């Protein structure tokens, strides 16, 4: 299984949820926020110890039944969860169908002898009665458990356990990251406090909106998708339990935010008890400035000894032991830990400034690594003690984190067991879009009313600083509080050892970003190929070119059209994909043969994606059968076979996630010798974040870049008539005269017909056409508008201006 890759599970088909418009889903939701005014000086109160009272006890998160919402109200009155009861259950495929696909998924990964053995194992699984017996038990389990509301789908409980049961660290193994695009507001882009305050404010508004259950549900082609995961988006924490699976705890009435700054922890109240927003972005900006000023007064070495956020990076049993010791040591520790657990989310203020896009991705995935030396005045320099000063200690990995760097770069790192990438994508899309809306309102406020630019996130803002009691004081204290823990010597040792263990993981890991800008979705679609399938082949081909073999590849596909659906595994290494890799690397094969192999492989991939999205995949079904067997104490040979192990050892763990709000997305590899690859397909670019441990990550990225260029050349073969293989944009953008010499107006001639290449650009003859071509060849802007690829004998020139353009050079027509 590859749960980490599910972080970005967006329906992989080209006609799916590949790119979700950040504005589209919530346009109908709008509210007038309270009048803006400067924050009174009262908010700049003395920072004190944590004091958060009145919180209801947490409850262990369990998915809701179709008959109830997260707040106990009727689903009929809930906008967010009102369509849940209409969602169909995730179907259980027939055993024979699943096993037939299982065998096919293995074919490209095995020799003939190995594949024959796999067929025998599958046959024994069926004929021995093991398979049919487990299938019958699974069907009965699904029927009885769903009837009483204990589960929402047949795989739900087992899949949740696959996240919560392992003892491994969540860092690099589970938690994914997003890097947001820069803010369009120039005042905010490079100001970390302003960026953090606006992102925090919009996130708090979304939490309020969910409290009232009026967040519009996700939709695909007019059909609502399952929204159950949104109940665990805010005020949720993963809690370790010694020798047992972790629990997911949610705090429905929580209203405060936790802030991490220089490895110190603070909180401030952001919601009223009734769920309305108590602070605006100006309030939050002043609160964060106070927090930052206080954090800077602490000695870095002393702080490093009590940076308990590092403990969340430990293996779960180690973290459980350390947590129990800290919580049981004092009431202050108990209250402090509870305040963190119950926070809506964690806002992380990093002073780290990424030096490159690779550093930015690394910082969001696991934090930066930087050692400083500490010594007393009388200590010999040779005896100086090193301590961790990187941002890796400024994290709390058990919760949703909004991270803002010292230069304003922003992103999130999220705990993945209860929330998939599609849910996290909706979160960042909405808060990013809302920040743009507020910027747009500031531009148009002198001319247009606020309603002209409607809100994306609907929430009522009642600033606490303006709501005064009878004595003239704010009726809700929103000043920041600092959480201080009493740590024993053994707890401090646990913090230190957690840091050194995490340091080893960071040093052993590598992440490289490939921002491929030669072409993107539009070019791929113009050649009638699925963008996601094309990108999947690019990664497998790059690996094949480096290592001479095709390997097990995993891609999650969204199944949220079903009740409590999450993802299904698409196994991209098909026979057709292997054939494409072999043909592409064979110098004796023609361009026509290579293109045909590419098209066939992408068609098969798209077909399998649709099957997975419809609940007819392989992995989740067989995984559920294995869990049924384990619960019964059965040792089934099929689940101990080489065939099973081959398909569950994922070298290329991939995931497609993104929309215009995201710059980067990624996660760690799921096996020691694997790659974790998150990618975003944009209109004119493709961004990859590639991670591995002790592998040639940069070399793989470079190979992938050249592979993408060479794949594109397959679509630019010239026929004898000099026409290109994709003439659709040539016809659309056919250049015509408004007033030809003969006086005939041909503006309405949109037929686009004609076979002569000159006819597409005919401006009074061949000489004028040649001059036009020269101008187009020299114009980078027109090249971008007319076509994304320039044919050249050298793949390195693709998408770039020609170094030399003579009178005979003929640029391509629009693709």
KANOR-V984812 format. One record per backbone hydrogen bond with DSSP energy under -0.5 kcal/mol. CO is the residue of the C=O (numbers start at 0). NH is the residue of the N-H. Records with the same first field share a line. If there is no record, write none. Layout:
CO=NH, NH
This chain:
1=4, 5
2=5
3=6
4=7
5=8, 420
7=9
12=15
18=20
20=24
23=26
25=28
27=29
30=32
39=42
40=43
42=44
47=481
50=52
58=249
64=67
68=71
72=68
73=76
74=77
76=78
77=81
80=83
82=85
83=86
87=562
90=92
93=97
94=98
95=99
96=100
97=101
98=102
99=103
100=104
101=105
102=105, 106
103=106, 107
105=108, 109
106=109
110=114
111=115
112=116
113=117
114=118
115=119
116=120
117=121
118=122
119=123
120=124
121=125
122=126
123=127
124=130
125=128
128=132
129=133
130=134
131=135
132=136
133=137
134=138
135=139
136=140
137=141
138=142
139=143
140=144
141=145
142=146
143=147
144=149, 150
145=148
152=155, 156
154=158
155=159
156=160
157=161
158=162
159=162, 163
160=164
163=245
166=315
169=173, 174
170=172
175=413
176=665
177=411
178=662, 663
183=185
184=187, 188
185=189
187=190
189=191
190=194
191=195
192=196
193=197
194=198
195=199
196=200
197=201
198=202
199=203
200=204
201=205
202=206
203=207
204=208
205=209
206=210
207=211
208=213
209=212
212=78, 79
217=224
219=222
222=219
226=229
227=230
228=231
229=232, 233
234=250
236=248
238=246
240=243
246=238, 248
247=60
248=236
249=58
250=253
254=269, 270
255=343
256=267
257=346
258=260, 265
259=348
260=263
263=260
264=482
265=258
266=480
267=256
269=277, 278
271=274
275=271
276=461
277=463
279=283
280=284
281=285
282=286
283=287
284=288
285=289
286=290
287=291
288=292
289=293
290=294
291=295
293=296
294=297
298=302
299=303
300=304
301=304
302=305
303=306
305=307
306=309
307=310
308=311
309=312
310=313
314=318
315=319
316=320
317=321
318=322
319=323
320=324
321=325
322=326
323=327
324=328
325=328, 329
329=333
330=334
331=335
332=336
333=337
334=338
335=339
336=340
337=341
338=342
339=342
343=234
344=257, 346
345=347, 401
346=259, 348
347=349, 403
348=261
351=353, 405
355=359
356=360
357=361
358=362
359=363
360=364
361=365, 366
367=391
369=388, 389
371=386
373=384
375=378
379=382
380=383
384=373
386=371
389=392
390=393
395=398
397=237
399=345
400=402, 412
401=347
402=410
403=349
404=407
408=404
409=179
410=402
411=177
412=400
413=175
419=423
420=424
421=425
422=426
423=427
424=428
425=429
426=430
427=431
428=432
429=433
430=434
431=435
432=436
433=437
434=438
435=439
436=440
437=441
438=442
439=443
440=444
443=446, 447
448=451
449=452
451=453
455=457
456=458
458=460
459=276, 461
460=33, 462
462=465, 466
463=466
465=467
466=474
468=471
472=468
475=477
479=47
480=266
481=49, 483
482=264
484=486
485=487
487=491
488=492
489=493
490=494
491=495
492=496
493=497
494=498
495=499
496=500
497=501
498=502
499=503
500=504
501=505
502=506
503=507
504=508
505=508
507=693
509=691
511=689
512=514
513=515, 687
514=516
515=685
519=523
520=524
521=525
522=526
523=526, 528
524=527
529=533
530=534
531=535
532=536
533=537
534=538
535=539
536=540
537=541
538=542
539=543
540=544
541=545
542=546
543=547
551=650, 651
552=571
553=653
554=569
556=567
558=561
559=225
560=87
561=564
565=558
567=556, 569
568=570, 617
569=554, 571
571=573
573=577
574=578
575=579
576=580
577=581
578=582
579=583
580=584
582=585
584=586
585=588
589=593
590=594
591=595
592=596
593=597
594=598
595=599
596=600
597=601
598=602
599=603
600=604
601=605
602=606
603=607
604=608
605=609
606=610
607=611
608=612
609=613
610=615
611=614
617=621
618=622
619=623
620=624
621=625
622=626
623=627
624=628
625=629
626=630
627=631
628=633
629=632
633=635
634=636
635=638
636=639
637=640
640=644
641=645
642=646
643=647
645=648
647=649
648=650
650=652, 674
651=553, 653
652=676
653=555
654=656, 678
655=9
658=661
660=180
663=178
665=176
670=673
673=692
674=652, 676
675=677, 690
676=654
677=688
678=656
679=681, 686
681=520
682=521, 522
684=681
685=515
686=679
687=513, 689
688=677
689=511
690=675
691=509
694=696
695=699
696=700
697=701
698=702
699=703
700=704
701=705
702=706
703=707
704=708
705=709
706=710
707=711
708=712
709=713
710=713
711=714
712=715
718=721
722=718
726=730
727=731
728=732
730=733
736=745
739=742
742=744
743=739, 745
745=748
747=749
755=758, 759
756=759
757=760
758=761
759=734
760=762
764=762, 768
765=769
766=770
767=771
768=772
769=773
770=774
771=775
772=776
773=777
774=778
775=778
776=801
777=779
778=782
779=783
780=784
781=785
782=786
785=814
788=790
792=794
793=796
794=797
796=799
803=805
805=808
808=810
813=729
